[in-house]
Amino acid sequence: MRVVTGIAIGFIFAAGLTVTAQQQPAKSPVTITPSASSQAPHNWTTEQILTCTVSDCWQLAGKDETTFFDIIQQLAEISAEHRGLTLPDDEAAGKRTGEYIKEKAHTDHGQLLYAIVDASIRKVGTRPVAPATK
């Protein structure tokens, strides 16, 4: 499945999801791409990440931004595939998606991460156009 190349998610969890509100997260050039390492060996199962909260996924990722993003990448692929959506190859849409995920993840660490990612994918994804019949 082709996942958008230019979706820039400008967030970082480097200080952890238990970070206090007054700390400002740094910007990160993370993108959702077809070549992302979501297929690389990791220490979680699909079933785990589908049922983990934001905080649980952060812990599962070893409090590492890149690994956490691999989880988000995998969840985005699952969401788009299950909903039959195509993601736009549009950096602006990617930034909006990333900001949505960042905002929701920071707002409620007890929320299922998949629910947040799925909601963001539903906002930017489009249904493929069916070929015209003659």
Contacts in CASP RR format, 6 or more apart in sequence:
PFRMAT RR
TARGET T0000
AUTHOR 0000-0000-0000
METHOD contacts of the structure
MODEL  1
MRVVTGIAIGFIFAAGLTVTAQQQPAKSPVTITPSASSQAPHNWTTEQIL
TCTVSDCWQLAGKDETTFFDIIQQLAEISAEHRGLTLPDDEAAGKRTGEY
IKEKAHTDHGQLLYAIVDASIRKVGTRPVAPATK
1 77 0 8 1.000
1 80 0 8 1.000
1 81 0 8 1.000
2 34 0 8 1.000
2 86 0 8 1.000
3 32 0 8 1.000
3 33 0 8 1.000
3 34 0 8 1.000
3 36 0 8 1.000
3 73 0 8 1.000
3 76 0 8 1.000
3 77 0 8 1.000
3 80 0 8 1.000
3 87 0 8 1.000
4 32 0 8 1.000
4 33 0 8 1.000
4 87 0 8 1.000
4 88 0 8 1.000
4 89 0 8 1.000
4 90 0 8 1.000
4 93 0 8 1.000
4 94 0 8 1.000
5 31 0 8 1.000
5 33 0 8 1.000
5 34 0 8 1.000
5 89 0 8 1.000
6 31 0 8 1.000
6 32 0 8 1.000
6 33 0 8 1.000
6 89 0 8 1.000
6 90 0 8 1.000
6 91 0 8 1.000
6 94 0 8 1.000
7 31 0 8 1.000
7 32 0 8 1.000
7 33 0 8 1.000
7 87 0 8 1.000
7 91 0 8 1.000
7 93 0 8 1.000
7 94 0 8 1.000
7 95 0 8 1.000
7 97 0 8 1.000
7 98 0 8 1.000
7 124 0 8 1.000
8 29 0 8 1.000
8 30 0 8 1.000
8 31 0 8 1.000
8 91 0 8 1.000
8 94 0 8 1.000
8 95 0 8 1.000
8 98 0 8 1.000
9 28 0 8 1.000
9 30 0 8 1.000
9 31 0 8 1.000
9 32 0 8 1.000
9 69 0 8 1.000
9 72 0 8 1.000
9 94 0 8 1.000
9 95 0 8 1.000
9 97 0 8 1.000
9 98 0 8 1.000
9 101 0 8 1.000
9 102 0 8 1.000
10 27 0 8 1.000
10 28 0 8 1.000
10 29 0 8 1.000
10 30 0 8 1.000
10 95 0 8 1.000
10 98 0 8 1.000
10 99 0 8 1.000
10 102 0 8 1.000
11 25 0 8 1.000
11 27 0 8 1.000
11 28 0 8 1.000
11 30 0 8 1.000
11 98 0 8 1.000
11 99 0 8 1.000
11 101 0 8 1.000
11 102 0 8 1.000
11 105 0 8 1.000
12 25 0 8 1.000
12 26 0 8 1.000
12 27 0 8 1.000
12 28 0 8 1.000
12 65 0 8 1.000
13 25 0 8 1.000
13 58 0 8 1.000
13 63 0 8 1.000
13 65 0 8 1.000
13 68 0 8 1.000
13 105 0 8 1.000
14 25 0 8 1.000
14 26 0 8 1.000
14 65 0 8 1.000
15 23 0 8 1.000
15 25 0 8 1.000
16 58 0 8 1.000
16 63 0 8 1.000
17 54 0 8 1.000
17 55 0 8 1.000
17 58 0 8 1.000
17 105 0 8 1.000
17 106 0 8 1.000
17 109 0 8 1.000
18 55 0 8 1.000
18 109 0 8 1.000
19 25 0 8 1.000
25 102 0 8 1.000
28 65 0 8 1.000
28 69 0 8 1.000
30 65 0 8 1.000
30 66 0 8 1.000
30 69 0 8 1.000
32 72 0 8 1.000
32 73 0 8 1.000
32 76 0 8 1.000
32 87 0 8 1.000
32 94 0 8 1.000
36 69 0 8 1.000
36 70 0 8 1.000
36 73 0 8 1.000
37 70 0 8 1.000
37 73 0 8 1.000
38 70 0 8 1.000
38 73 0 8 1.000
38 74 0 8 1.000
38 77 0 8 1.000
40 70 0 8 1.000
42 67 0 8 1.000
42 70 0 8 1.000
43 60 0 8 1.000
44 52 0 8 1.000
44 60 0 8 1.000
44 71 0 8 1.000
46 74 0 8 1.000
46 78 0 8 1.000
48 60 0 8 1.000
49 57 0 8 1.000
49 60 0 8 1.000
49 71 0 8 1.000
49 74 0 8 1.000
49 75 0 8 1.000
49 113 0 8 1.000
49 114 0 8 1.000
50 75 0 8 1.000
50 78 0 8 1.000
50 112 0 8 1.000
50 114 0 8 1.000
51 112 0 8 1.000
51 114 0 8 1.000
52 60 0 8 1.000
52 112 0 8 1.000
52 113 0 8 1.000
52 114 0 8 1.000
53 109 0 8 1.000
53 110 0 8 1.000
53 111 0 8 1.000
53 112 0 8 1.000
53 113 0 8 1.000
54 105 0 8 1.000
54 108 0 8 1.000
54 109 0 8 1.000
54 110 0 8 1.000
54 111 0 8 1.000
54 112 0 8 1.000
54 113 0 8 1.000
54 116 0 8 1.000
55 109 0 8 1.000
55 110 0 8 1.000
56 113 0 8 1.000
57 68 0 8 1.000
57 71 0 8 1.000
57 113 0 8 1.000
58 68 0 8 1.000
58 109 0 8 1.000
60 71 0 8 1.000
61 67 0 8 1.000
61 68 0 8 1.000
61 70 0 8 1.000
61 71 0 8 1.000
62 68 0 8 1.000
71 113 0 8 1.000
72 101 0 8 1.000
72 113 0 8 1.000
72 117 0 8 1.000
75 113 0 8 1.000
75 114 0 8 1.000
75 117 0 8 1.000
75 118 0 8 1.000
76 87 0 8 1.000
76 117 0 8 1.000
76 120 0 8 1.000
76 121 0 8 1.000
78 114 0 8 1.000
79 85 0 8 1.000
79 114 0 8 1.000
79 117 0 8 1.000
79 118 0 8 1.000
79 121 0 8 1.000
79 122 0 8 1.000
80 86 0 8 1.000
80 87 0 8 1.000
80 121 0 8 1.000
80 125 0 8 1.000
83 118 0 8 1.000
83 121 0 8 1.000
83 122 0 8 1.000
83 125 0 8 1.000
84 127 0 8 1.000
84 128 0 8 1.000
85 121 0 8 1.000
85 122 0 8 1.000
85 125 0 8 1.000
85 126 0 8 1.000
85 127 0 8 1.000
86 125 0 8 1.000
86 126 0 8 1.000
86 127 0 8 1.000
86 128 0 8 1.000
87 93 0 8 1.000
87 121 0 8 1.000
87 124 0 8 1.000
87 125 0 8 1.000
87 126 0 8 1.000
88 94 0 8 1.000
88 124 0 8 1.000
88 125 0 8 1.000
88 126 0 8 1.000
93 124 0 8 1.000
94 124 0 8 1.000
96 123 0 8 1.000
96 124 0 8 1.000
97 120 0 8 1.000
97 121 0 8 1.000
97 123 0 8 1.000
97 124 0 8 1.000
98 120 0 8 1.000
100 116 0 8 1.000
100 119 0 8 1.000
100 120 0 8 1.000
100 123 0 8 1.000
101 116 0 8 1.000
101 117 0 8 1.000
101 120 0 8 1.000
104 111 0 8 1.000
104 116 0 8 1.000
104 119 0 8 1.000
104 120 0 8 1.000
105 111 0 8 1.000
105 113 0 8 1.000
105 116 0 8 1.000
END
